[in-house]
Amino acid sequence: MYRSILQAPNFYKVGIYIRLSEADNTYEAESESIINQRNLLMDYVKQNEFIFISEYVDDGFTGTNFDRPAFKKMLEDIEVGKINTVITKDLSRLGRDYIGCGYYVEEYFPSKQIRYISVLDQVDTFLETANNDIAPFKALFNDMTSKDTSKKIRSILKNKKEQGKYIGSMPCYGYMRDPLDKGKLIPNPDYADIVKKIFKMADSGMGMSAITTYLNDNNVPTPSSLKVKNSSSRYSILWTISSVNKILKNRMYVGDMVQNVQTKLSYKSKKKISLDKSYWIIVKNTHVSLVAREVFERIQNSPSRTKTTFKSRDKRTFENLIYCKECGNTLTITHRKKTNYWTVNCNKYSRDPKRRLCEPHFIPYDKLETVLLNQIKDTCKKTLKSVNIDDIAEIIANTNINKEDGADKRKNLLIKKEELQRKQDMLYEDKFNGIVSEETYIRLSTGIEQELKRINNQSIDLETIEVLDTQEEINKYHSMIKEMINIKNPSRELMKAIIDKIYIDNDRNIEIIYKFNFI
C-alpha cells in the first residue's frame, strides 16, 4: 500500500464520505445513521486538527457498486485538487464490493496521493500499521455480508408477498398505500375513477385508439407522470395505446395481489429481468377491486384483444428502410385487403391521428417504389460508371488475410491470456497468504492488467477485420456490384446492401442515405 511522508495536520484538506443504504436502516445499528456518522467523522477531524473542506452524503444508496452521486462528486473534487484526504466511518461505508474497494484504497487513492482513513477499522494509508494489511480481508467480509443481507431481505420480502402484502416502491395507477398498513392497497381517490372509466369504455367496445384520444383530450394525468420524484425527471404527458393496454391487462384491478413479476440479476446489479408467470406470486382478494372480475375477464377475451394468427406476407422491397424526416419514426407500409392496395404512413401519426403528433406522410407505396428505384438506379450508374469491377475484385483479393494465420494468432493470444490470468490468481493467493507485500502485489498486478488489456485489444482487432476468405465470396461480391449497376430486378436483400436509410418529409421530398462501404 502506498505510503507518504506525513505532513503537518493543516496540510490535510478533508472530505468526509457518508453512506447509508435502505438495507442499513433495517439490518444495522443506529450508529450507521447519517447523523451519527457525521458526528463521529467531524470529531475525528477536529481531534487531528485537519482542515475540513466538504461533506459527501449518499443516503439510500447501496454499497455494492460505486454508481452514487455524492461519491462521483467526491472523485471530481479529488481530480481538481479540492481535497487530499478522504475519511469514512469504516470500510463498509466506502463500499461493500471488495474489488471496487480494493481498487480505490490500493490503486486510485495512492495514484492521486490521497490519504484514506477508515476510523473504526483504524486504516490509514499514510501509516505503517497491521490494520492496513488486513483491510482487503475486511473489504471481502463486507462484500460477503452484503450478499448475506441481500438473501435475508429477499427471504423476508418473499414471505410478505406470499402473505399478500404489497412491497413495491409505488402502487399501480389508481391505488395508494393504506396509511395505517403500508402493506395494504386502497383506492386512490384522485385516480381510481379514471381506471374505472378506462375499463368501462373498453367493455362498451370502444377501441384502444379512441380511449387513448379521450384521455389525452381531457388532460388526464398519465401513470408515468405520477412516478416523478423531482422536476428534472422525464416522463410522458400523453397516454399511448401501450399505457392503456397495460392497465386493461393488469390483474391487480380485480383485487388480486400480483407480485414477483421481475427480479434483479444479482445483489450487485440494478438491472431487472422479467420472470415467467410460473414464478409470479398471486394472492386473491387482498384489496378493494376497481373492476368486477367478470368484466375484466370479458375484456381479456374480447375479439379485439385476443391474438389472431395472421398469414405471413413477403416484405416490400423498401420495408423498414423508409423513415419520417420530421420525427424519425419508421414509415409503416400497410396492405389494404379490400382494394389490394399498399400505402405508406408515419407510424407516430397513425398511433394518435387526432392529436397529430406528426404529419401523415400518406403515399401510395407502388408509386413510391418506382420513384425510389429510378433514383437509386441513376445514382448507382453515375457513381460506378468509372469503376472497374475487375480492379475492385483484385484489390479485395490482395487485401485478404490468411484465415488460418488469423486463427493461429487468436489461439496464441488466448493461451497467453489464460496464462496471465493464472499468474494473476496465484499472485492474489500469495498476497492473501502474506507471501508478497502490498507494494509488490500492486506493482506486479498492474503489469499483468496492462498486458491483459493489450491482448484483449489485439483479439478485438483480429475479430473485427472484415475478410473475404474464398474466391467464391469474391465472385459473389463481383456479381453484386454488377447487379447494382444494372438493377433490373431489384431484391430486398440488394436494397439492404445498398441503402442505409431513406428519409421522406411531409412534402414528399426524398433523401437516400447510401452505404457504399465496399467501394
SULKAJO-V978298 format. One record per run of one state. SS is the DSSP state (A for helix, B for strand, O for the rest). FROM is the first residue (numbers start at 1). LEN is the number of residues. If there is no record, write none. Layout:
ss:from:len
SS:FROM:LEN
SS:FROM:LEN
This chain:
ss:from:len
O:1:8
A:9:3
O:12:1
B:13:8
O:21:1
A:22:6
O:28:2
A:30:3
O:33:1
A:34:14
O:48:3
B:51:9
O:60:9
A:69:11
O:80:5
B:85:4
O:89:2
A:91:4
O:95:3
A:98:14
O:112:3
B:115:4
O:119:4
B:123:2
O:125:5
A:130:4
O:134:1
A:135:28
O:163:12
B:175:4
O:179:2
B:181:7
O:188:4
A:192:12
O:204:4
A:208:10
O:218:5
A:223:4
O:227:14
A:241:8
O:249:2
A:251:4
O:255:2
B:257:3
O:260:2
B:262:3
O:265:7
B:272:3
O:275:2
A:277:3
O:280:1
B:281:3
O:284:9
A:293:8
O:301:21
B:322:3
O:325:5
B:330:7
O:337:4
B:341:6
A:347:5
O:352:1
A:353:3
O:356:7
B:363:2
A:365:20
O:385:4
A:389:11
O:400:3
A:403:30
O:433:5
A:438:27
O:465:6
A:471:16
O:487:5
A:492:7
B:499:6
O:505:5
B:510:5
O:515:5
